[in-house]
Amino acid sequence: MVLVILAILAIVVLFFITSYNRLVVLRNRIRNAWSQTDVQLRRRYDLIPNLVETVKGYAAHEKETFEMVTKARAQMATAKTVSEQAEAQNAITGALRSLFAVAEAYPELKANQNFLMLQEELSGTESKIAYARQFYNDTVMRYNNSLQVFPTNLIAGMFGFTAEAFFEIEEAAREPVRVRL
């Protein structure tokens, strides 16, 4: 009888330990995923001034667009939370769209090697950002699911684990892209 009670007690303790450790691992994966996303966002942040300077030489009168890009970049520099980062990234995405629209108006700019190289590098970075965001959100989903399912939710509550925020895009980015020929 004592052995059965000890075995049950050992199973319960083992369950608590493995559940707690699993939550810690998932929380650390979220932090790592955010760090990886942040690396790509920083890369994008660093590419923007070079792109702006290249375009400025061709389109000096497009001051409003350059101000919008600069403002969006500054907003990213001050963002601390995931939601602030998401808002700043959405602003940068909109500003870059405007910048590339300006570039469309200048055929000689579109043929400029520096511009083409920066545009290609930014395009590759955007793909990496998209992947990093997806990985981050997938990791957050696994973690948040673990916090909500029984009986792990009891352990999460006991040790103060809280849900993490997803990296979300702005509503305007959900609209279909309009192509004008």
ZAVOTI-195260 format. One record per residue: x, z, y of N, C-alpha, C in turn. Coordinates in pm, whole numbers, plus 50000, padded with zeros to 5 digits. Layout:
XZYXZYXZY/...
***
This chain:
500825000049881500005000050000500875000050126/501905008450126502815009350240503544996050259/503924989650149504604976850157503694966050217/502434966150184501494956450239501354958550389/501234971050432501114974150575502384969950648/503544972750591504814968750652504944953550659/504494946750556504544932050554503634926250663/502434931750676501504927150780502084929950918/502634941750935503254945451062504434936251094/505234932850995506374923951014505894909951053/504824905250991504274892051024503764891851168/503074902551209502554903351346503714903551447/504734911551420505894912351510506604898851516/506774892551401507414879451396506604869151475/505274869651463504414860651539504594862851688/504614875351733504804878451875506144873151926/507174875151847508514870751887508574855551897/508084848651796508144833951799507244828151909/506094834051931505204829252037505844831352174/506404842952195507064845852323508234836152345/509044834452243510194825452254509754810952280/508674806852218508154793252238507724791452384/507054801352440506634800652581507844800052675/508864807752644510084807452725510744793752718/510824788052599511434774752582510644764352660/509324764752652508504755052726508654756852876/508694769152923508874771653066510224766253112/511254768153032512584762953067512624747653063/511864741552972511794726952968511134721653095/510144728853145509494724753270510504725353383/511244735953389512264737153495513304726053483/513704722953362514664712053341514034698653379/512794696453338512114683853372511994682353523/511684693253592511594692353738512974689453798/514004695453743515354692853793515734678253776/515374672553661515664658453637514874649553733/513624653053758512804645753855513434646953993/513864658754026514464661254157515734653054177/516504651254071517724643054079517354628654118/516324623254056515914609554087515314608654227/514574618954267514014619054402515124619854506/516164627254476517314628354567518024614854577/518124608054465518744594754465517954585254555/516644585654542515794577554628515984581454773/516014594354799516204599754933517504594654994/518554594054914519854589554963519914574354985/519114566754911519114552154926518364547655052/517384555255093516514551055203517254548055332/518184556555380518864553255507519614539955501/520224536855388520944524155374519974512355383/518844513855318517834503355322517294501555463/516994512455529516474511955667517484505255760/518744508955749519754503055837519914488055814/519794483955689519894469755658518724462155720/517534467655706516344461055761516364461555914/516834472555971516864474056117517604462656185/518664458156125519434447356184518634434656201/517634432556117516824420556122515524422656200/515034434756201513714437256257513744448956354/514524447656457514714458556552513424462656621/512464453656635511234457056707510194464156619/510474466456493509544473056402509754488256404/509814493856521510164507956541509214517556468/507924514656470506934523556407507194525256258/507534514456193507814514956049509034523656021/510084522056100511294529956079511034544756106/510224547656206509884561556235509094567756120/508184559956062507394564755950508294567855829/509244559155802510174561355689511024573855715/511524575055836512354586655872511574599555863/510334599355911509484611355905509184615255760/508884605355677508594608055535509824613755465/510984608455498512234613355439512494627755480/512234630955607512414644755656511424654155588/510214649555564509214657655496509684661255356/510344651955289510844654755155511934665355158/512754664955261513864674355270513384688655283/512204690655339511694704255359510734708755249/510344699755160509394703155054510044712454951/509324722854915509864732654819509074732954688/507744732954695506934734054574506664720354516/506134720154395505794707554329504754700054411/503744707054462502704700154539503264694854671/504154702354737504774697454860505654685354830/506384685854719507214674554678506344662254650/505224664254582504324653154551503794646854680/503394655254775502894650254903503994642454977/505194647854978506304641055045506634627854977/506614627554845506914615254772505854604754796/504604609054806503534599554838503734593554977/504184601755071504464596855207505614586755204/506654589755127507794580655116507364567555051/506544568254948506064556054882505314547154981/504444553155061503704545555162504624539555267/505604547355309506554542555410507394531055356/507814532055231508604521255170507774508555156/506484510155125505614498255119505614491155254/505494499055361505504493155496506844486555525/507914492955482509244487355506509414474055434/508944473355311509054460755236508114450155293/506994454455351506114444855418506824438755539/507584446955612508374441855724509394431855672/510024435055562511044426255506510444412755467/509194412755422508534400255385508434390655504/508354396255624508204387955745509524381455788/510624385255724511934380155763512624373655643/512424360555626513014353655509514524355255499/515214355355613516664356755608517064370555557/516214380755582516484394155530516314394455378/515264387955331515014387755186516164381155110/516914372655177518044365855113519344373555131/519344384055212520554391755240520984399455114/522244398155075522754404554953522644419754957/522974425855071522864440455081521434444955060/520504437955123519104441455108518644439854964/519004428654904518614426154765519184436754671/520444440454694521074450654610520374464154627/520094467954752519424480654777518004480554721/517314469354735515964468254683515964469554530/516934463354465517044464254319517364478654276/518274484954347518644498654315517454508154335/516724505954442515534514154468514464511754363/514324499354321513354496154217513694503254086/514974503154050515414510353929515184525353942/515444530554061515234544854085513754548254074/512894539454127511444541754119510994542553972/511564534053887511234534453744511674547753682/512864552253720513354565153669512494576653719/512044575853843511164586253899509854586553822/509304574853794508044574153720508204580453582/509294577353514509534583353382509714598453394/510494602853493510744617253510509444624753541/508594618753624507284625053653506444626053527/506444615353448505664615453324506184626253229/507494626953214508084637153127507744651153177/507854653153308507514666253368506054669653339/505144660353365503724663153343503404665453196/504054658053106503864660352962504314674352923/505444678452978505964691852948505054702653005/504564700653125503624710253185502354711153100/501874699653052500674699852969500884707952841/502014705752774502294713452651502344728452681/503034731952789503164745952829501804751952864/501054745052950499744750252991498794751352872/498864741752780498044742752658498424755252579/499704757952570500154769752496499644782752561/499544782552693499044794352763497564796652739/496844786252705495384787252696494844788652555/495634785552454495124786252316495284800452259/494314803952178494334817052113495224816151990/496014825751960496224838752021497414839152118/498044827452141499194827252231498804831452372/497554828952410497114832952544497204848052564/497044855652459497174870252468498624874152501/499554867752434500964870552457501364865952597/500884854152638501184849052772500664858552878/499474863752859498904873252955499684886252960/500114890852844500864903452838502204902452910/502824890852906504164889352962504194881753094/503024879153150502954873353284503284858553296/503114850953189503314836453198502124830553274/502404821553367501324815353445501404800153433/500274793753457500204779153447501074772553553/501594760953521502414753153614501574741753670/501964736753788501254725853854501754712353805/500844702853795501204689153762501704682053887/502504671853868502944663253978501894652353989/501104652554097499994643154111500244633354224/499634621654212499774611454314498574612054408/498744605954525497654605654622496554596154576/495364598154628494224589854591494454575054623/495094572054737495314558154776496144550654673/497034557554604497884551054504497094547354378/495904552854362495074549854246494284536854263/494184532254388493424520054416494184507954364/493454497354327494144485354278494964478854388/496064472954347496954466054440496314452754477/496324449554606495764436954652496894427054673/496754415654610497764405154623497174394154708/497894390554813497434379654902498394367954888/497834356454857498644344354844498374334854958/
***
